[in-house]
Amino acid sequence: MAEAPLLKVKDASIFERRFTMRMPFRFGAATVTEAAQIFLSLDVEDAQGRIATGYSAELMVPKWFDKNPALSNADNEQQLRRSVHLAVALSKEAPASTAFGLHAGLEPQHHAQAASEGLNGLIASFGLALVDRASLDALCRLHALPLVDVIRSNLPAIDLSTTPDLDGFDVAGFLKQVIPHKTLYLRHTVGYIDPLTPQEINGPRRDDGLPECLREEIETYGIQYFKLKVSGRPQEDTERLKDIAAVLDRLPGYKATLDGNEQFADEAAVIDLMDRIEKEPALARLRQSLLFVEQPIIRTMALSQPVKTLAKRVALEIDESDGTKDAFLEAREQGYLGVSSKSCKGFYRSFLNKMRVEKWNAETGGGYFMSAEDLTTQAGIAVQQDLALASLLNLGHIERNGHHYVDGMQGASASEDAAWLSAHGDLYRDHQGRARLTMQNGQLSLDTILAAKGLGAAQAAAQATFQTLQEKENAA
């Protein structure tokens, strides 16, 4: 391993950008029509006095991190905003350390401080994840290297200090063998109220040049992977899945996952749904194409209730339950085989959990897995950092829905759009000056993401975003 540099966080800037969704997004019990994205820049100095700025961004999605119905969407946003500010303040107080050392030192402090303010582990993870990514981005820029080279040489100094259960695992060997995927299949999210065919579109069409129903998504992008939201009501879910299958079964082949978003009370309720699916002839192909079921059971019960009977029939994964560094360990004890990777939960958490998958599969003969899921990541820094992570982890396909529910880089300046289109022309197309995500045959190109000297985003493009944010704040 090359000598890992010590880094000191010197300064930080935080901005936000609000936007409205082009169509409502229904998941679990929530329907989201607007949200805000938070942006972080960190100035980081190494031992030689060199300074680089790193960037990160993430959507502050309401009703996912904390689903307490007594809290408003504004309350949820404030929880996430507070987590970021807490993490940034702690990072500025922290002594010089390696990039991973900064993470390892901050994690217990940040989670404890967040908990003292009533913020759960998932919310705490959100703030720390933004600091981790910005500091890692700065590390890449200090050395003028793309992310893959930084990870292969372990410049962040990733170790097992936070995961003693991995004792003996060859971290250096694992990282040296990282070979990123140059493309990823997009797994399209089908929200619970999304129209499936043109005939189901309510009201006048938007006619904004983007697909407005599932069939149009498939025809436009050539999508072959799908994530289907279910409601926790087995009879209604079965009927909804029959309608979806009528569209998907027109394809020569496809793969699907189900996402319960914590809407099922217990294992028995999910078994009820699986029974109905397997008894329904119209769902035979969908059942054959089903890869796994994501977080069906509410997080307060998921890590304490066995699901081993259900797990014999279909692979199960945690998502919302993954609020701490050891959640996957607890989930494994209950019968879960999978864990989601999301940048909003932590870059290093994903890598360490992938090491667990490798270790457990080597010990048991297989079955454990990781998948790449979405937080409605927005075009630009957020989506590209998440794609870079999934590429390095070789996850093959990734849930994406930000391009569907939001029209490109909403709120960006003309110069900002132009900078992203220029730097990452394989990932975006120009629609009347606005950068929109694009793909070919259902696949996203990652060539410019992997080539960027940073965590997935070209410096000129990231700087253009922060210049726009600063100008708008100055004008306010």
Secondary structure, DSSP 4 states (H G I P E B T S, - for coil): -PPPPPEEEEEEEEEEEEEEEEEEEEETTEEEEEEEEEEEEEEEEETTS-EEEEEEEEE--TTTS---TTS-HHHHHHHHHHHHHHHHHHHHHSPSB-HHHHHHHHHHHHHHHHHHTT--HHHHHHHHHHHHHHHHHHHHHHTT--HHHHHHTTTT---STT-GGGTT--HHHHHHT----SEEEEEEEE-TT--SSGGG--SS---SSS--SHHHHHHHH---EEEEE--S-HHHHHHHHHHHHHHHTTSS--EEEEE-TT-BSSHHHHHHHHHHHHH-GGGHHHHHHEEEEE--B-HHHHTTS--HHHHTTS-EEESTT--STTHHHHHHHHT--EEEE-GGG-HHHHHHHHHHHHHHHHHHSS--EEEE--S-PPTTHHHHHHHHHHHHTT--EEEE-HHHHS-SSTT--HHHHHHHHHH-TTTEEEETTEEEE--BTTEEE-HHHHHSSSSSS-HHHHHHHHHHHHHHHHH-
